[in-house]
């Protein structure tokens, strides 16, 4: 039996906000990419949350209309606009919570969980680092510098290191004329996160890969 095209459009319109939220979360956070089925399930969960929020908005607007006067009719177009706006707000909120660990931090203080919102210990340590690093590179080489960007996982991507210096024992070898240096994450065997007072004299870049 053929499904009417209007029914298909209505279903897609209903599901669209959840996929918008999921797309924002996937693109703004380093969360591991799920298999297609899991991504669809997560988008459907976001869809339910968005539709519940839109229902609350509709109820609030209708109550406001009763108190201050009719502001306009609640149409399908209005519902779609509010669904997209709520989806964007939800996606940005989830991304913020994931990248800052604020909500998980509150839950840890309440004894509800011991988990963090970060995708791995690697990402959590580097994202909260406020100082210089020492990269132990294969071949017993050590590179000291300020990490402007870093990979989300230890097996791919690059470190972008500014003010880089090679360390030879207690000696520092400045890389004269080098603005930044890229180091493959796969070549890094260990990362030292330095507590360095001189780091406060630099403007900490906000970029990351």
For each residue, the residues with C-beta under 8 A, 3 or more apart:
1:
2:
3: 7 8
4: 7 8
5: 8 9
6: 9 10
7: 3 4 10 11
8: 3 4 5 11 12
9: 5 6 12 13
10: 6 7 13 14
11: 7 8 14 15
12: 8 9 15 16
13: 9 10 16 80
14: 10 11 47 51
15: 11 12 18 19 43 44 47
16: 12 13 19 20 83 84 87
17: 20 21 46 47 50 51 83 84 86 87
18: 15 21 22 43 44 45 46 47 48 49 50 87
19: 15 16 22 23 43 46 47
20: 16 17 23 24 84 87 88 91
21: 17 18 24 25 43 46 49 50 87 88 90 91 94
22: 18 19 25 26 39 42 43 46 91
23: 19 20 26 27 91
24: 20 21 27 28 87 88 91 92 94 95
25: 21 22 28 29 31 91 94 95 98
26: 22 23 29 31 33 39
27: 23 24
28: 24 25 91 92 95 99
29: 25 26 94 95 98 99 119
30: 119 123 152 153
31: 25 26 98 119
32: 119
33: 26 39
34: 38 39 42
35: 38 39
36: 39 40
37: 40 41
38: 34 35 41 42
39: 22 26 33 34 35 36 42 43
40: 36 37 43 44
41: 37 38 44 45
42: 22 34 38 39 45 46
43: 15 18 19 21 22 39 40 46 47
44: 15 18 40 41 47 48
45: 18 41 42 48 49
46: 17 18 19 21 22 42 43 49 50 87 90 91
47: 14 15 17 18 19 43 44 50 51
48: 18 44 45 51 52
49: 18 21 45 46 52 53 90
50: 17 18 21 46 47 53 54 83 86 87 90
51: 14 17 47 48 54 55 83
52: 48 49 55 56
53: 49 50 56 57 86 90
54: 50 51 57 58 79 82 83 86
55: 51 52 58 59
56: 52 53 59 60
57: 53 54 60 61 82 86
58: 54 55 61 62 74 79 82
59: 55 56 62 63
60: 56 57 63 64
61: 57 58 64 65 71 74
62: 58 59 65 66 74
63: 59 60 66 67
64: 60 61 67 68 71
65: 61 62 68 69 70 71
66: 62 63
67: 63 64
68: 64 65 71
69: 65
70: 65
71: 61 64 65 68
72: 78
73: 78
74: 58 61 62 78 79
75: 78 79
76: 79 80
77: 80 81
78: 72 73 74 75 81 82
79: 54 58 74 75 76 82 83
80: 13 76 77 83 84
81: 77 78 84 85
82: 54 57 58 78 79 85 86
83: 16 17 50 51 54 79 80 86 87
84: 16 17 20 80 81 87 88
85: 81 82 88 89
86: 17 50 53 54 57 82 83 89 90
87: 16 17 18 20 21 24 46 50 83 84 90 91
88: 20 21 24 84 85 91 92
89: 85 86 92 93
90: 21 46 49 50 53 86 87 93 94
91: 20 21 22 23 24 25 28 46 87 88 94 95
92: 24 28 88 89 95 96
93: 89 90 96 97
94: 21 24 25 29 90 91 97 98
95: 24 25 28 29 91 92 98 99
96: 92 93 99 100 102
97: 93 94 100 102 103 104 117
98: 25 29 31 94 95 117 118
99: 28 29 95 96 117 127
100: 96 97 117
101: 104 105 116 117 118 124 128
102: 96 97 105 106
103: 97 106 107 117
104: 97 101 107 108 113 115 116 117
105: 101 102 108 109 116
106: 102 103 109 110
107: 103 104 110 112 113
108: 104 105 111 112 113 114 115 116
109: 105 106
110: 106 107
111: 108
112: 107 108
113: 104 107 108
114: 108
115: 104 108
116: 101 104 105 108 124
117: 97 98 99 100 101 103 104
118: 98 101 121 123 124 127
119: 29 30 31 32 123 152
120: 123 124 153
121: 118 124 125
122: 125 126 152 153 154
123: 30 118 119 120 126 127 152 153
124: 101 116 118 120 121 127 128
125: 121 122 128 129 191 193
126: 122 123 129 147 150 191 193
127: 99 118 123 124 208
128: 101 124 125
129: 125 126 133 147 193
130: 199 204
131: 193 194 195 196 199
132: 144 145 146 147 194 196 198 199
133: 129 144 145 146 147 159 161 191 192 193 194
134: 142 143 144 167 191 192 194
135: 142 143 144 145 159 161 183 188 190 191 192
136: 140 141 142 188 189 190 191 192
137: 141 142 143 183 187 188 189
138: 141 187 188 189
139:
140: 136
141: 136 137 138 166
142: 134 135 136 137 166 167
143: 134 135 137 161 164 165 166 167 181 183
144: 132 133 134 135 164 165 166 167 172 194
145: 132 133 135 161 162 163 164 165 181
146: 132 133 161 162 163 199 202 204 205
147: 126 129 132 133 150 159 160 161
148: 160 161 162 180 205 207
149: 158 159 160 205 207 208 209
150: 126 147 157 159 160 185 208 209
151: 154 156 157 158 159 185 209
152: 30 119 122 123 157 208 209
153: 30 120 122 123 156 157 185
154: 122 151 185 186 188
155: 185 186
156: 151 153 185 186
157: 150 151 152 153 184 185 209
158: 149 151 182 183 184 185 209
159: 133 135 147 149 150 151 182 183 185 188
160: 147 148 149 150 180 181 182 207 209
161: 133 135 143 145 146 147 148 164 180 181 182 183
162: 145 146 148 179 180 205
163: 145 146 202
164: 143 144 145 161 175 178 180 181
165: 143 144 145 172 173 174 175
166: 141 142 143 144 172 173 175
167: 134 142 143 144 171 172 173
168: 171 172 173
169:
170:
171: 167 168
172: 144 165 166 167 168
173: 165 166 167 168
174: 165
175: 164 165 166 178 181
176:
177:
178: 164 175 181
179: 162
180: 148 160 161 162 164
181: 143 145 160 161 164 175 178
182: 158 159 160 161
183: 135 137 143 158 159 161 187 188
184: 157 158 187 188
185: 150 151 153 154 155 156 157 158 159 188
186: 154 155 156
187: 137 138 183 184
188: 135 136 137 138 154 159 183 184 185 191
189: 136 137 138
190: 135 136
191: 125 126 133 134 135 136 188
192: 133 134 135 136
193: 125 126 129 131 133
194: 131 132 133 134 144 199
195: 131
196: 131 132 199
197: 200
198: 132 201 202
199: 130 131 132 146 194 196 202 204
200: 197
201: 198
202: 146 163 198 199
203:
204: 130 146 199
205: 146 148 149 162
206:
207: 148 149 160
208: 127 149 150 152
209: 149 150 151 152 157 158 160
